[in-house]
Amino acid sequence: MTDHTNIATLDSTLVDRLPVYSKTLFDAKATKKLTFEQIAKELGRGEVAVAALFYGQAQASAEDVEKLSGLLNVSKESLEATMMGFPDRGRAGPMPPVEPLIYRLYEIVQNYGYSFKAVMNEKFGDGIMSAIAFSSKIEKEVDQDGVTWANITLRGKWLPYTRF
């Protein structure tokens, strides 16, 4: 059996909503047949963080640009001029989402959001989980019955509300 690697590509319906460099990066990624995990290892970052760079949802460092340029054979100058600015987060897709997987994540928050909040408030007090001091990882699990499960870890710094 041959090893088949799935490579995420850019959904053409999103192109107009994303920075110009997104298409360039996704095209280069597809040409080189690289996964976000492989790129993340080269950049020394998490794969979700690297995907966020591609979608324009995170700011690239000079080191990120240097490594992406070399790995993907993309002009360093063009990436420096665009990827190192302040991201315009949250504009990639419509709300509520229409892409089924993204909608299911949205649905999880709709269905369990208040439950998450209640349990977190009981454990940590009045506050919020940061999406800035934040990391995330996605793991694949296959249970003893051969059923595949997705494990998503969201790790955010707890920010207690302050009295003023």
Contact map, one row per residue, 1 for C-alpha under 8 A:
11100000000000000000000000000000000000000000000000000000000000000000000000000000000000000000000000000000000000000000000000000000000000000000000000000000000000000000
11110000000000000000000000000000000000000000000000000000000000000000000000000000000000000000000000000000000000000000000000000000000000000000000000000000000000000000
11111000000000000000000000000000000000000000000000000000000000000000000000000000000000000000000000000000000000000000000000000000000000000000000000000000000000000000
01111100000000000000000000000000000000000000000000000000000000000000000000000000000000000000000000000000000000000000000000000000000000000000000000000000000000000000
00111110000000000000000000000000001000000000000000000000000000000000000000000000000000000000000000000000000000000000000000000000000000000000000000000000000000000000
00011111000000000000000000000000001000000000000000000000000000000000000000000000000000000000000000000000000000000000000000000000000000000000000000000000000000000000
00001111100000000000000000000100111000000000000000000000000000000000000000000000000000000000000000000000000000000000000000000000000000000000000000000000000000000000
00000111110000000000000000000100001100000000000000000000000000000000000000000000000000000000000000000000000000000000000000000000000000000000000000000000000000000000
00000011111000000000000001101100000000000000000000000000000000000000000000000000000000000000000000000000000000000000000000000000000000000000000000000000000000000000
00000001111101100000001001100000000000000000000000000000000000000000000000000000000000000000000000000000000000000000000000000000000000000000000000000000000000000000
00000000111111100000000000000000000000000000000000000000000000000000000000000000000000000000000000000000000000000000000000000000000000000000000000000000000000000000
00000000011111100000000000000000000000000000000000000000000000000000000000000000000000000000000000000000000000000000000000000000000000000000000000000000000000000000
00000000001111110000000000000000000000000000000000000000000000000000000000000000000000000000000000000000000000000000000000000000000000000000000000000000000000000000
00000000011111111100000000000000000000000000000000000000000000000000000000000000000000000001100000000000000000000000000000000000000000000000000000000000000000000000
00000000011111111111011000000000000000000000000000000000000000000000000000000000000000000000000000000000000000000000000000000000000000000000000000000000000000000000
00000000000011111110000000000000000000000000000000000000000000000000000000000000000000000000000000000000000000000000000000000000000000000000000000000000000000000000
00000000000001111110000000000000000000000000000000000000000000000000000000000000000000000011100000000000000000000000000000000000000000000000000000000000000000000000
00000000000001111111010000000000000000000000000000000011000000000000000000000000000000000011000000000000000000000000000000000000000000000000000000000000000000000000
00000000000000111111111000000000000000000000000000000011000000000000000000000000000000000000000000000000000000000000000000000000000000000000000000000000000000000000
00000000000000100111111100000000000000000000000000000000000000000000000000000000000000000000000000000000000000000000000000000000000000000000000000000000000000000000
00000000000000000011111110000000000000000000000000000100000000000000000000000010011000000000000000000000000000000000000000000000000000000000000000000000000000000000
00000000000000100111111111000000000000000000000000000111000000000000000000000000000000000000000000000000000000000000000000000000000000000000000000000000000000000000
00000000010000100011111111100000000000000000000000000000000000000000000000000000000000000000000000000000000000000000000000000000000000000000000000000000000000000000
00000000000000000001111111110000000000000000000000000000000000000000000001000000000000000000000000000000000000000000000000000000000000000000000000000000000000000000
00000000000000000000111111111000000000000000000000000100000000000000000101000000000000000000000000000000000000000000000000000000000000000000000000000000000000000000
00000000110000000000011111111100000000000000000000000100000000000000000000000000000000000000000000000000000000000000000000000000000000000000000000000000000000000000
00000000110000000000001111111110000000000000000000000000000000000000000000000000000000000000000000000000000000000000000000000000000000000000000000000000000000000000
00000000000000000000000111111111000000000000000000000000000000000000000111000000000000000000000000000000000000000000000000000000000000000000000000000000000000000000
00000000100000000000000011111111111000000000000000000000000000000000000100000000000000000000000000000000000000000000000000000000000000000000000000000000000000000000
00000011100000000000000001111111110000000000000000000000000000000000000000000000000000000000000000000000000000000000000000000000000000000000000000000000000000000000
00000000000000000000000000111111100000000000000000000000000000000000000000000000000000000000000000000000000000000000000000000000000000000000000000000000000000000000
00000000000000000000000000011111110000000000000000000000000000000000000100000000000000000000000000000000000000000000000000000000000000000000000000000000000000000000
00000010000000000000000000001111111000000000000000000000000000000000000000000000000000000000000000000000000000000000000000000000000000000000000000000000000000000000
00000010000000000000000000001101111101100000000000000000000000000000000000000000000000000000000000000000000000000000000000000000000000000000000000000000000000000000
00001111000000000000000000001000111111100000000000000000000000000000000000000000000000000000000000000000000000000000000000000000000000000000000000000000000000000000
00000001000000000000000000000000011111110000001101100000000000000000000000000000000000000000000000000000000000000000000000000000000000000000000000000000000000000000
00000000000000000000000000000000001111111000011000000000000000000000000000000000000000000000000000000000000000000000000000000000000000000000000000000000000000000000
00000000000000000000000000000000011111111100000000000000000000000000000000000000000000000000000000000000000000000000000000000000000000000000000000000000000000000000
00000000000000000000000000000000011111111110001001000000000000000001001000000000000000000000000000000000000000000000000000000000000000000000000000000000000000000000
00000000000000000000000000000000000111111111111001000000000000000000000000000000000000000000000000000000000000000000000000000000000000000000000000000000000000000000
00000000000000000000000000000000000011111111110000000000000000000000000000000000000000000000000000000000000000000000000000000000000000000000000000000000000000000000
00000000000000000000000000000000000001111111100000000000000000000010001000000000000000000000000000000000000000000000000000000000000000000000000000000000000000000000
00000000000000000000000000000000000000111111100000000000000000110011000000000000000000000000000000000000000000000000000000000000000000000000000000000000000000000000
00000000000000000000000000000000000000011111110000000000000000000000000000000000000000000000000000000000000000000000000000000000000000000000000000000000000000000000
00000000000000000000000000000000000000011111111011000000000000000000000000000000000000000000000000000000000000000000000000000000000000000000000000000000000000000000
00000000000000000000000000000000000010011001111111000000000000000000000000000000000000000000000000000000000000000000000000000000000000111000000000000000000000000000
00000000000000000000000000000000000110110000111111100000000000000000000000000000000000000000000000000000000000000000000000000000000000001000000000000000000000000000
00000000000000000000000000000000000100000000011111110000000000000000000000000000000000000000000000000000000000000000000000000000000000011100000000000000000000000000
00000000000000000000000000000000000000000000111111111000010000000000000000000000000000000000000000000000000000000000000000000000000000110000000000000000000000000000
00000000000000000000000000000000000100110000111111111100000000000000000000000000000000000000000000000000000000000000000000000000000000000000000000000000000000000000
00000000000000000000000000000000000100000000001111111110000000000000000000000000000000000000000000000000000000000000000000000000000000000000000000000000000000000000
00000000000000000000000000000000000000000000000111111111110000000000000000000000000000000000000000000000000000000000000000000000000000000000000000000000000000000000
00000000000000000000000000000000000000000000000011111111111100000000000000000000001000000000000000000000000000000000000000000000000000000000000000000000000000000000
00000000000000000000110011000000000000000000000001111111100000000000000000000000000000000000000000000000000000000000000000000000000000000000000000000000000000000000
00000000000000000110010000000000000000000000000000111111110000000000000000000000000000000001000000000000000000000000000000000000000000000000000000000000000000000000
00000000000000000110010000000000000000000000000000011111111000000000000000000000001000111000000000000000000000000000000000000000000000000000000000000000000000000000
00000000000000000000000000000000000000000000000000011111111000000000000000000000000000111100000000000000000000000000000000000000000000000000000000000000000000000000
00000000000000000000000000000000000000000000000010011011111100000000000000000000000001101000000000000000000000000000000000000000000000000000000000000000000000000000
00000000000000000000000000000000000000000000000000001001111110000000000000000000001111100000000000000000000000000000000000000000000000000000000000000000000000000000
00000000000000000000000000000000000000000000000000001000011111111000000000000000001110000000000000000000000000000000000000000000000000000000000000000000000000000000
00000000000000000000000000000000000000000000000000000000001111111000000000000000000100000000000000000000000000000000000000000000000000000000000000000000000000000000
00000000000000000000000000000000000000000000000000000000000111111100000000000001000100000000000000000000000000000000000000000000000000000000000000000000000000000000
00000000000000000000000000000000000000000010000000000000000111111110000000000000000000000000000000000000000000000000000000000000000000000000000000000000000000000000
00000000000000000000000000000000000000000010000000000000000111111111000000000000000000000000000000000000000000000000000000000000000000000000000000000000000000000000
00000000000000000000000000000000000000000000000000000000000111111111100000010011001000000000000000000000000000000000000000000000000000000000000000000000000000000000
00000000000000000000000000000000000000000000000000000000000001111111110000010000000000000000000000000000000000000000000000000000000000000000000000000000000000000000
00000000000000000000000000000000000000000110000000000000000000111111111000000000000000000000000000000000000000000000000000000000000000000000000000000000000000000000
00000000000000000000000000000000000000100010000000000000000000011111111111000000000000000000000000000000000000000000000000000000000000000000000000000000000000000000
00000000000000000000000000000000000000000000000000000000000000001111111111110010000000000000000000000000000000000000000000000000000000000000000000000000000000000000
00000000000000000000000000000000000000000000000000000000000000000111111111010000000000000000000000000000000000000000000000000000000000000000000000000000000000000000
00000000000000000000000000000000000000100100000000000000000000000011111110000000000000000000000000000000000000000000000000000000000000000000000000000000000000000000
00000000000000000000000010011001000000000000000000000000000000000001111111000000000000000000000000000000000000000000000000000000000000000000000000000000000000000000
00000000000000000000000000010000000000000000000000000000000000000001111111100000000000000000000000000000000000000000000000000000000000000000000000000000000000000000
00000000000000000000000110010000000000000000000000000000000000000001110111110110000000000000000000000000000000000000000000000000000000000000000000000000000000000000
00000000000000000000000000000000000000000000000000000000000000000000100011111110000000000000000000000000000000000000000000000000000000000000000000000000000000000000
00000000000000000000000000000000000000000000000000000000000000001100110001111111000000000000000000000000000000000000000000000000000000000000000000000000000000000000
00000000000000000000000000000000000000000000000000000000000000000000000000111111100000000000000000000000000000000000000000000000000000000000000000000000000000000000
00000000000000000000000000000000000000000000000000000000000000000000000001111111110000000000000000000000000000000000000000000000000000000000000000000000000000000000
00000000000000000000100000000000000000000000000000000000000000001000100001111111111100000000000000000000000000000000000000000000000000000000000000000000000000000000
00000000000000000000000000000000000000000000000000000000000001001000000000011111111100000000000000000000000000000000000000000000000000000000000000000000000000000000
00000000000000000000000000000000000000000000000000000000000000000000000000001111111110000000000000000000000000000000000000000000000000000000000000000000000000000000
00000000000000000000100000000000000000000000000000000000000000000000000000000111111110000000000000000000000000000000000000000000000000000000000000000000000000000000
00000000000000000000100000000000000000000000000000001001001100001000000000000011111110000000000000000000000000000000000000000000000000000000000000000000000000000000
00000000000000000000000000000000000000000000000000000000001111000000000000000011111111000000000000000000000000000000000000000000000000000000000000000000000000000000
00000000000000000000000000000000000000000000000000000000001100000000000000000000111111100000000000000000000000000000000000000000000000000000000000000000000000000000
00000000000000000000000000000000000000000000000000000000011000000000000000000000000111110000000000000000000000000000000000000000000000000000000000000000000000000000
00000000000000000000000000000000000000000000000000000001111000000000000000000000000011111000000000000000000000000000000000000000000000000000000000000000000000000000
00000000000000000000000000000000000000000000000000000001100000000000000000000000000001111110000000000000000000000000000000000000000000000000000000000000000000000000
00000000000000000000000000000000000000000000000000000001110000000000000000000000000000111111000000000000000000000000000000000000000000000000000000000000000000000000
00000000000000000000000000000000000000000000000000000000100000000000000000000000000000011111100000000000000000000000000000000000000000000000000000000000000000000000
00000000000000001100000000000000000000000000000000000000000000000000000000000000000000011111110000000000000000000000000000000000000000000000000000000000000000000000
00000000000001001100000000000000000000000000000000000010000000000000000000000000000000001111110000000000000000000000000000000000000000000000000000000000000000000000
00000000000001001000000000000000000000000000000000000000000000000000000000000000000000000111111010000000000000000000000000000000000000000000000000000000000000000000
00000000000000000000000000000000000000000000000000000000000000000000000000000000000000000011111111000000000000000000000000000000000000000000000000000000000000000000
00000000000000000000000000000000000000000000000000000000000000000000000000000000000000000000111111000000000000000000000000000000000000000000000000000000000000000000
00000000000000000000000000000000000000000000000000000000000000000000000000000000000000000000011111000010010000000000000000000000000000000000000000000000000000000000
00000000000000000000000000000000000000000000000000000000000000000000000000000000000000000000111111110110010000000000000000000000000000000000000000000000000000000000
00000000000000000000000000000000000000000000000000000000000000000000000000000000000000000000011111110110000000000000000000000000000000000000000000000000000000000000
00000000000000000000000000000000000000000000000000000000000000000000000000000000000000000000000011111110000000000000000000000000000000000000000000000000000000000000
00000000000000000000000000000000000000000000000000000000000000000000000000000000000000000000000011111111000000000000000000000000000000000000000000000000000000000000
00000000000000000000000000000000000000000000000000000000000000000000000000000000000000000000000000111111100000000000000000000000000000000000000000000000000000000000
00000000000000000000000000000000000000000000000000000000000000000000000000000000000000000000000011111111110000000000000000000000000000000000000000000000000000000000
00000000000000000000000000000000000000000000000000000000000000000000000000000000000000000000000111111111111000000000000000000000000000000000000000000000000000000000
00000000000000000000000000000000000000000000000000000000000000000000000000000000000000000000000000011111111100000000000000000000000000000000000000000000000000000000
00000000000000000000000000000000000000000000000000000000000000000000000000000000000000000000000000001111111110000000000000000000000000000000000000000000000000000000
00000000000000000000000000000000000000000000000000000000000000000000000000000000000000000000000110000111111111000000000000000000000000000000000000000000000000000000
00000000000000000000000000000000000000000000000000000000000000000000000000000000000000000000000000000011111111100000000000000000000000000000000000000000000000000000
00000000000000000000000000000000000000000000000000000000000000000000000000000000000000000000000000000001111111111000000000000000000000000000000000000000000000000000
00000000000000000000000000000000000000000000000000000000000000000000000000000000000000000000000000000000111111111000000000000000000000000000000000000000000000000000
00000000000000000000000000000000000000000000000000000000000000000000000000000000000000000000000000000000011111111000000000000000000000000000000000000000000000000000
00000000000000000000000000000000000000000000000000000000000000000000000000000000000000000000000000000000001111111100000000000000000000000000000000000000000000000000
00000000000000000000000000000000000000000000000000000000000000000000000000000000000000000000000000000000000111111111000000000000000000000000000000000000000000000000
00000000000000000000000000000000000000000000000000000000000000000000000000000000000000000000000000000000000111111111100000000000000000000000000000000000000000000000
00000000000000000000000000000000000000000000000000000000000000000000000000000000000000000000000000000000000000111111110000000000000000000000000000000000000000000000
00000000000000000000000000000000000000000000000000000000000000000000000000000000000000000000000000000000000000011111111000000000000000000000000000000000000000000000
00000000000000000000000000000000000000000000000000000000000000000000000000000000000000000000000000000000000000011111111100000000000000000000000000000000000000000000
00000000000000000000000000000000000000000000000000000000000000000000000000000000000000000000000000000000000000001111111110000000000000000000000000000000000000000000
00000000000000000000000000000000000000000000000000000000000000000000000000000000000000000000000000000000000000000111111111000000000000000000000000000000000000000000
00000000000000000000000000000000000000000000000000000000000000000000000000000000000000000000000000000000000000000011111111100000000000000000000000000000000000000000
00000000000000000000000000000000000000000000000000000000000000000000000000000000000000000000000000000000000000000001111111111000000000000000000000000000000000000000
00000000000000000000000000000000000000000000000000000000000000000000000000000000000000000000000000000000000000000000111111111110000000000000000000000000000000000000
00000000000000000000000000000000000000000000000000000000000000000000000000000000000000000000000000000000000000000000011111111000000000000000000000000000000000000000
00000000000000000000000000000000000000000000000000000000000000000000000000000000000000000000000000000000000000000000001111111000000000000000000000000000000000000000
00000000000000000000000000000000000000000000000000000000000000000000000000000000000000000000000000000000000000000000000111111110000000000000000000000000000001010000
00000000000000000000000000000000000000000000000000000000000000000000000000000000000000000000000000000000000000000000000111111110000000000000000000000000000000010000
00000000000000000000000000000000000000000000000000000000000000000000000000000000000000000000000000000000000000000000000010011111000000000000000000000000000000011000
00000000000000000000000000000000000000000000000000000000000000000000000000000000000000000000000000000000000000000000000010011111100000000000000000000000000001111000
00000000000000000000000000000000000000000000000000000000000000000000000000000000000000000000000000000000000000000000000000000111110000000000000000000000000001111000
00000000000000000000000000000000000000000000000000000000000000000000000000000000000000000000000000000000000000000000000000000011111000000000000000000000000111100000
00000000000000000000000000000000000000000000000000000000000000000000000000000000000000000000000000000000000000000000000000000001111111000000000000000000000111100000
00000000000000000000000000000000000000000000000000000000000000000000000000000000000000000000000000000000000000000000000000000000111111000000000000000000000110000000
00000000000000000000000000000000000000000000000000000000000000000000000000000000000000000000000000000000000000000000000000000000011111000000000000000000000100000000
00000000000000000000000000000000000000000000000000000000000000000000000000000000000000000000000000000000000000000000000000000000011111100000000000000000000110000000
00000000000000000000000000000000000000000000000000000000000000000000000000000000000000000000000000000000000000000000000000000000011111110000000000000000011110000000
00000000000000000000000000000000000000000000010010000000000000000000000000000000000000000000000000000000000000000000000000000000000011111000000000000000011100000000
00000000000000000000000000000000000000000000010110000000000000000000000000000000000000000000000000000000000000000000000000000000000001111100000000000001111000000000
00000000000000000000000000000000000000000000011100000000000000000000000000000000000000000000000000000000000000000000000000000000000000111110000000000001110000000000
00000000000000000000000000000000000000000000000100000000000000000000000000000000000000000000000000000000000000000000000000000000000000011111000000000111100000000000
00000000000000000000000000000000000000000000000000000000000000000000000000000000000000000000000000000000000000000000000000000000000000001111100000000111000000000000
00000000000000000000000000000000000000000000000000000000000000000000000000000000000000000000000000000000000000000000000000000000000000000111110000011110000000000000
00000000000000000000000000000000000000000000000000000000000000000000000000000000000000000000000000000000000000000000000000000000000000000011111000011110000000000000
00000000000000000000000000000000000000000000000000000000000000000000000000000000000000000000000000000000000000000000000000000000000000000001111111111000000000000000
00000000000000000000000000000000000000000000000000000000000000000000000000000000000000000000000000000000000000000000000000000000000000000000111111111000000000000000
00000000000000000000000000000000000000000000000000000000000000000000000000000000000000000000000000000000000000000000000000000000000000000000011111100000000000000000
00000000000000000000000000000000000000000000000000000000000000000000000000000000000000000000000000000000000000000000000000000000000000000000011111100000000000000000
00000000000000000000000000000000000000000000000000000000000000000000000000000000000000000000000000000000000000000000000000000000000000000000011111110000000000000000
00000000000000000000000000000000000000000000000000000000000000000000000000000000000000000000000000000000000000000000000000000000000000000000011111111000000000000000
00000000000000000000000000000000000000000000000000000000000000000000000000000000000000000000000000000000000000000000000000000000000000000001111001111100000000000000
00000000000000000000000000000000000000000000000000000000000000000000000000000000000000000000000000000000000000000000000000000000000000000001111000111110000000000000
00000000000000000000000000000000000000000000000000000000000000000000000000000000000000000000000000000000000000000000000000000000000000000111100000011111000000000000
00000000000000000000000000000000000000000000000000000000000000000000000000000000000000000000000000000000000000000000000000000000000000000111100000001111100000000000
00000000000000000000000000000000000000000000000000000000000000000000000000000000000000000000000000000000000000000000000000000000000000011110000000000111110000000000
00000000000000000000000000000000000000000000000000000000000000000000000000000000000000000000000000000000000000000000000000000000000000011100000000000011111000000000
00000000000000000000000000000000000000000000000000000000000000000000000000000000000000000000000000000000000000000000000000000000000001111000000000000001111100000000
00000000000000000000000000000000000000000000000000000000000000000000000000000000000000000000000000000000000000000000000000000000000001110000000000000000111110000000
00000000000000000000000000000000000000000000000000000000000000000000000000000000000000000000000000000000000000000000000000000000111111100000000000000000011111000000
00000000000000000000000000000000000000000000000000000000000000000000000000000000000000000000000000000000000000000000000000000000111011000000000000000000001111100000
00000000000000000000000000000000000000000000000000000000000000000000000000000000000000000000000000000000000000000000000000010011110000000000000000000000000111110000
00000000000000000000000000000000000000000000000000000000000000000000000000000000000000000000000000000000000000000000000000000011110000000000000000000000000011111000
00000000000000000000000000000000000000000000000000000000000000000000000000000000000000000000000000000000000000000000000000011111000000000000000000000000000001111100
00000000000000000000000000000000000000000000000000000000000000000000000000000000000000000000000000000000000000000000000000000111000000000000000000000000000000111110
00000000000000000000000000000000000000000000000000000000000000000000000000000000000000000000000000000000000000000000000000000000000000000000000000000000000000011111
00000000000000000000000000000000000000000000000000000000000000000000000000000000000000000000000000000000000000000000000000000000000000000000000000000000000000001111
00000000000000000000000000000000000000000000000000000000000000000000000000000000000000000000000000000000000000000000000000000000000000000000000000000000000000000111
